[in-house]
Amino acid sequence: MKAKNLKSTAFWAMVHRDLLVQWRDKWEFVFRVGMLPFILILVYGYMLPAIGILPAGFPTHMFCGMIGMSMLITGIHGTAVPTSIDFHNLREIEDRLLAPVSSRTVAFAKMFVGVLESFIGGLIVLPISLIFMGSRISIQMTPHAIPLLMLALVLTALDSAALGLLVGTIVKPSQIAAMFPGFLMPVVFLGSIFYTWKQLAPIPVMQVITLLDPLTWVNEAIRGIMTPQIDSLPLLIALLGVVVWILVLGLIAFRRFNKMVYNH
């Protein structure tokens, strides 16, 4: 029992420290998290529909995608960057392993912070979406679907943290600047933000490619709950796809994390 309490204390101490570091840079965090959704919403969700280049119903397609994208990207960044820096620059991982915890506990602490940041990313995009697209968004979610939405959001946050942990064990701090154009941009634009998976039927190759993007499953799940009037992947299949990605990414990430801990 005493060992369990020590592990719990060490876990929360690591989480508290990471959150404290983020709090010191809170405005940089808000700017980083909010800028991409703001530009996308301003251009694709407000300007182009307003001048008739995009249909008036397009913001409804986009809204769920923006929530999924903001949560996934924020969680990836919030887990990957600190993990990479701790391994390669600060060597803080070594200090954390001096606590009476396993490397798995250290990894879970990193992921937990990523999960929290993922939810914050989703909250930040909500007011931006409502300000610029509110009158054009048609949400037809019933109150009975709220538990399903919460499940989808939790799974999205876990997905982002698992992928972030994996990226953090691959990318070095000197490569972080290249992570957005080289990795995150393809994830964003191939992740069914502006379209549903079924709408890609005329391009079967792209349907297959987008299934390799975790964001596709996330957005299709959120879309299936919040905007059921839009023809997307069946909700159960989309949620199952998110769970599969969590398990696969988490397994690979923990193996790489352990390998780096013991070979560092």
Summary of the structure (lengths in Angstrom):
residues: 264
radius of gyration: 19.0
end to end distance: 30.9
largest distance: 65.1
contacts: 903
relative contact order: 0.15
helix: 81%
strand: 0%
